[in-house]
Amino acid sequence: MDVEVFRAENPPRRQRHGEALEAGVVRGNMGSLVMIKLGPGLEIDEHAHEQERMGAVLVGGSGFTGGEGETALRAGDPYRIPPNVRHGVRCTINYALVVQARADFQVGTRST
């Protein structure tokens, strides 16, 4: 069977980015699904992306910062960040598990 299935005991390979951020990528032909684990105390400065980002918080919670304040996200909340919108990320609780659909990873490669 050609269907790739990832389970908790067999997640896509994750890379650590600092003390409070891990990410794994499931690559497809038209885009990718990024699984992100945010640790407590994570703060990412405001930045923007050329591509939109769409995702959902699966477990825990986090928030987007930008402009005048912060938007809190909790488990079950889907979100969309339009292209070129400045935003930051903050995780003030134990941790958050987020999935994000993205079209900006290399197309045509599959996950490992």
C-alpha contacts under 8 A as a table, 3 or more apart, distances in Angstrom:
res1	aa1	res2	aa2	distance
6	F	9	E	7.99
6	F	10	N	5.51
6	F	11	P	5.07
6	F	12	P	6.53
7	R	10	N	4.89
7	R	11	P	5.46
8	A	11	P	5.57
11	P	14	R	7.83
11	P	24	G	7.84
12	P	24	G	5.45
12	P	25	V	6.22
12	P	26	V	6.38
12	P	111	S	7.33
12	P	112	T	7.05
13	R	24	G	5.47
13	R	25	V	7.33
13	R	112	T	7.19
14	R	22	E	6.13
14	R	23	A	5.03
14	R	24	G	4.00
14	R	25	V	7.36
15	Q	22	E	5.49
15	Q	23	A	5.46
15	Q	24	G	6.31
16	R	19	E	7.53
16	R	21	L	6.02
16	R	22	E	4.41
16	R	23	A	6.68
17	H	20	A	7.29
17	H	21	L	5.21
17	H	22	E	5.81
17	H	23	A	7.76
18	G	21	L	5.99
19	E	39	G	7.62
20	A	37	K	7.84
20	A	38	L	5.72
20	A	39	G	4.16
20	A	40	P	6.59
20	A	41	G	7.26
20	A	42	L	5.55
21	L	36	I	7.20
21	L	37	K	5.80
21	L	38	L	4.95
21	L	39	G	6.01
21	L	42	L	7.31
22	E	36	I	5.77
22	E	37	K	5.13
22	E	38	L	6.80
23	A	34	V	6.68
23	A	35	M	5.54
23	A	36	I	4.44
23	A	37	K	6.32
24	G	34	V	5.76
24	G	35	M	5.15
24	G	36	I	6.61
25	V	32	S	6.60
25	V	33	L	5.85
25	V	34	V	4.55
25	V	35	M	6.25
25	V	111	S	6.73
26	V	32	S	5.66
26	V	33	L	5.18
26	V	34	V	6.34
26	V	110	R	7.11
26	V	111	S	4.93
26	V	112	T	7.89
27	R	31	G	6.47
27	R	32	S	4.48
27	R	33	L	6.56
27	R	105	F	7.75
27	R	107	V	7.75
27	R	109	T	6.21
27	R	110	R	4.67
27	R	111	S	4.67
28	G	31	G	5.25
28	G	32	S	5.39
28	G	33	L	7.96
28	G	107	V	6.82
28	G	108	G	6.66
28	G	109	T	6.46
28	G	110	R	5.45
28	G	111	S	7.31
29	N	32	S	7.96
29	N	107	V	5.18
29	N	108	G	4.53
29	N	109	T	6.51
29	N	110	R	7.24
30	M	103	A	6.67
30	M	107	V	5.89
30	M	108	G	7.35
31	G	101	A	7.23
31	G	102	R	5.62
31	G	103	A	4.15
31	G	104	D	6.83
31	G	105	F	6.42
31	G	106	Q	7.63
31	G	107	V	6.16
32	S	101	A	5.83
32	S	102	R	5.22
32	S	103	A	6.14
32	S	104	D	7.87
32	S	105	F	6.46
33	L	99	V	6.66
33	L	100	Q	5.59
33	L	101	A	4.61
33	L	102	R	6.25
34	V	99	V	5.55
34	V	100	Q	5.04
34	V	101	A	6.34
34	V	102	R	7.33
35	M	97	L	7.26
35	M	98	V	5.89
35	M	99	V	4.59
35	M	100	Q	6.55
36	I	97	L	5.79
36	I	98	V	5.09
36	I	99	V	6.14
36	I	100	Q	7.79
37	K	95	Y	7.07
37	K	96	A	5.78
37	K	97	L	4.65
37	K	98	V	6.40
38	L	42	L	6.56
38	L	91	C	6.51
38	L	95	Y	5.41
38	L	96	A	5.07
38	L	97	L	6.41
38	L	98	V	7.89
39	G	42	L	5.78
39	G	91	C	6.64
39	G	93	I	7.99
39	G	94	N	6.51
39	G	95	Y	4.54
39	G	96	A	6.74
40	P	91	C	5.59
40	P	92	T	5.48
40	P	93	I	5.44
40	P	94	N	4.90
40	P	95	Y	5.27
41	G	90	R	7.16
41	G	91	C	5.61
41	G	92	T	5.25
41	G	93	I	7.41
42	L	89	V	7.59
42	L	90	R	5.51
42	L	91	C	5.14
42	L	92	T	7.13
43	E	88	G	7.40
43	E	89	V	5.66
43	E	90	R	4.48
43	E	91	C	6.65
44	I	88	G	5.34
44	I	89	V	5.01
44	I	90	R	6.45
45	D	87	H	7.65
45	D	88	G	4.95
45	D	89	V	6.99
46	E	65	T	7.33
46	E	66	G	6.73
46	E	86	R	5.84
46	E	87	H	4.65
46	E	88	G	3.99
46	E	89	V	7.57
47	H	85	V	7.92
47	H	86	R	5.06
47	H	87	H	5.55
47	H	88	G	6.30
48	A	83	P	7.38
48	A	84	N	5.00
48	A	85	V	5.40
48	A	86	R	4.56
48	A	87	H	6.43
49	H	52	E	6.91
49	H	83	P	5.86
49	H	84	N	5.22
49	H	85	V	7.18
49	H	86	R	7.95
50	E	83	P	5.09
50	E	84	N	5.37
51	Q	82	P	7.46
51	Q	83	P	4.98
51	Q	84	N	7.41
51	Q	102	R	7.67
51	Q	103	A	7.16
51	Q	104	D	6.50
52	E	80	R	7.22
52	E	81	I	5.56
52	E	82	P	4.66
52	E	83	P	4.43
52	E	84	N	7.78
52	E	102	R	7.38
53	R	80	R	5.69
53	R	81	I	5.04
53	R	82	P	6.69
53	R	83	P	7.62
53	R	100	Q	6.70
53	R	101	A	6.43
53	R	102	R	5.89
54	M	78	P	7.52
54	M	79	Y	5.69
54	M	80	R	4.36
54	M	81	I	6.34
54	M	100	Q	5.53
54	M	101	A	5.42
54	M	102	R	7.09
55	G	78	P	5.59
55	G	79	Y	5.40
55	G	80	R	6.56
55	G	98	V	7.00
55	G	99	V	5.36
55	G	100	Q	3.92
55	G	101	A	5.87
56	A	75	A	7.80
56	A	76	G	6.54
56	A	77	D	5.51
56	A	78	P	3.94
56	A	79	Y	5.89
56	A	98	V	5.75
56	A	99	V	5.59
56	A	100	Q	6.58
57	V	60	G	7.24
57	V	61	G	6.76
57	V	73	L	7.09
57	V	74	R	6.27
57	V	75	A	4.91
57	V	76	G	5.60
57	V	77	D	5.57
57	V	78	P	6.46
57	V	96	A	7.07
57	V	97	L	6.05
57	V	98	V	4.43
57	V	99	V	6.59
58	L	75	A	4.96
58	L	76	G	5.73
58	L	77	D	7.83
58	L	96	A	7.49
58	L	97	L	5.50
58	L	98	V	5.58
58	L	99	V	7.22
59	V	74	R	7.42
59	V	75	A	4.83
59	V	76	G	7.62
59	V	95	Y	7.96
59	V	96	A	5.43
59	V	97	L	5.07
59	V	98	V	7.22
60	G	74	R	5.99
60	G	75	A	5.47
60	G	93	I	7.46
60	G	94	N	7.42
60	G	95	Y	5.85
60	G	96	A	4.34
60	G	97	L	6.58
61	G	72	A	7.43
61	G	73	L	5.37
61	G	74	R	4.14
61	G	75	A	5.95
61	G	91	C	6.92
61	G	93	I	6.94
61	G	95	Y	6.98
61	G	96	A	5.11
61	G	97	L	7.86
62	S	72	A	6.05
62	S	73	L	5.29
62	S	74	R	6.59
62	S	89	V	7.30
62	S	90	R	5.78
62	S	91	C	4.44
62	S	92	T	6.66
62	S	93	I	7.40
62	S	95	Y	7.94
62	S	96	A	6.39
63	G	70	E	6.30
63	G	71	T	5.32
63	G	72	A	4.26
63	G	73	L	5.36
63	G	89	V	5.79
63	G	90	R	5.23
63	G	91	C	6.36
64	F	70	E	5.52
64	F	71	T	5.16
64	F	72	A	6.60
64	F	73	L	7.81
64	F	87	H	6.26
64	F	88	G	5.50
64	F	89	V	4.70
64	F	90	R	6.36
65	T	69	G	5.94
65	T	70	E	4.34
65	T	71	T	6.44
65	T	87	H	5.51
65	T	88	G	4.75
65	T	89	V	5.90
65	T	90	R	7.16
66	G	69	G	5.87
66	G	70	E	6.41
66	G	86	R	6.46
66	G	87	H	4.75
66	G	88	G	6.12
67	G	87	H	7.87
73	L	77	D	6.07
74	R	77	D	5.75
81	I	85	V	6.78
82	P	85	V	5.91
91	C	94	N	7.87
91	C	95	Y	6.73
91	C	96	A	7.19
92	T	95	Y	7.76
93	I	96	A	7.84
102	R	105	F	6.96
103	A	107	V	7.88
104	D	107	V	7.98
106	Q	109	T	6.68
